[in-house]
């Protein structure tokens, strides 16, 4: 079993930045892909960005140029640097992980974190 724990959410001002972290723990960690998703109020959960263990990454259109996903394989941790935040980025952000390559607009993953709230307002 894999356990994912997110941190780093919270309030932010428009134009501000936040950095989310997600650390995986458990047995037989061999997570090929890890990612970030978000669920905005009243909306379905959608992909934000994902990254493979070789560094290959995917970004949703709204994240390109503003968000950066990175990965530290030694720490089983991924990060999401979010810059130039807008109120439309307000959502619960979820970490995900899978033992296969899952890059792109895919929402079915093996493992999920509990989520961390990001609220952007002035």
C-alpha positions in Angstrom: 0.0 0.0 0.0 1.2 3.5 -0.8 0.4 6.5 1.4 0.5 10.0 -0.1 0.6 13.1 2.1 0.3 16.6 0.7 1.4 19.9 2.3 1.8 23.5 1.4 -1.7 24.6 0.7 -3.3 27.6 2.2 -4.4 31.2 1.3 -2.7 33.3 -1.3 -3.2 36.6 -3.0 -3.8 37.0 -6.7 -0.4 37.1 -8.3 1.1 35.3 -5.4 2.8 31.9 -5.2 2.5 28.6 -3.3 4.6 25.5 -3.3 2.8 22.2 -2.7 4.7 19.0 -1.7 3.6 15.4 -1.7 5.6 12.6 -0.1 4.9 8.9 -0.7 5.5 6.2 1.9 4.8 2.6 2.1 6.0 -0.8 0.9 7.6 -1.5 -2.5 7.6 2.1 -3.7 8.1 1.9 -7.4 6.0 4.8 -8.5 6.6 5.5 -12.2 4.3 8.5 -12.3 3.2 11.0 -9.7 0.9 13.9 -10.3 -1.2 16.8 -9.1 -4.9 17.2 -9.7 -7.4 19.7 -8.5 -11.1 19.9 -7.8 -12.6 23.4 -8.0 -15.9 24.1 -6.2 -18.7 22.5 -8.0 -16.4 20.9 -10.6 -15.0 17.5 -11.3 -11.4 16.7 -10.4 -9.0 17.4 -13.3 -5.3 17.0 -14.0 -2.9 19.8 -13.2 0.4 18.3 -14.0 2.2 14.9 -13.8 5.8 13.7 -13.9 7.4 10.4 -14.6 10.4 9.0 -12.8 12.6 10.0 -15.7 11.5 13.6 -15.5 9.1 13.6 -18.4 6.2 15.9 -17.5 2.7 16.9 -18.6 0.9 20.1 -17.9 -2.7 21.0 -18.3 -3.3 24.1 -20.4 -4.1 26.3 -17.5 -0.9 25.3 -15.7 1.6 25.8 -18.5 3.8 28.8 -17.9 2.6 29.3 -14.4 3.1 26.0 -12.6 6.2 23.8 -12.4 6.2 20.2 -11.3 9.4 18.6 -10.0 10.4 15.4 -8.4 13.0 14.1 -6.0 13.0 10.3 -6.5 15.4 9.8 -3.6 12.8 11.4 -1.2 9.7 9.9 -3.1 8.5 13.5 -3.2 7.0 15.7 -5.8 6.5 19.4 -5.7 4.2 21.9 -7.5 5.4 25.4 -7.7 2.4 27.6 -8.5 3.1 31.2 -9.5 0.9 34.0 -10.7 -2.1 32.5 -8.9 -5.6 33.7 -9.7 -8.9 33.1 -7.9 -9.7 30.5 -10.5 -6.9 28.4 -9.0 -8.9 28.0 -5.8 -9.4 24.3 -5.3 -8.5 21.2 -3.3 -5.3 19.9 -4.8 -4.7 16.2 -4.7 -1.5 14.2 -5.2 -1.6 11.0 -7.1 0.7 8.1 -7.9 0.8 5.1 -10.2 3.1 2.2 -10.9 2.8 2.7 -14.7 3.4 5.7 -17.0 0.4 7.9 -16.7 1.0 11.3 -18.4 -1.8 13.3 -19.9 -5.5 13.9 -19.2 -5.9 10.8 -17.1 -7.8 10.8 -13.8 -7.7 7.1 -12.9 -4.7 6.6 -10.7 -3.8 3.9 -8.3 -3.1 6.1 -5.3 -4.5 9.4 -4.0 -3.7 11.8 -1.2 -6.3 13.4 1.0 -5.9 16.8 -0.6 -4.8 20.2 0.4 -6.9 23.4 0.1 -5.6 26.3 -1.9 -7.6 29.5 -1.7 -6.7 32.6 -3.8 -8.4 35.8 -3.0 -7.7 39.4 -2.4 
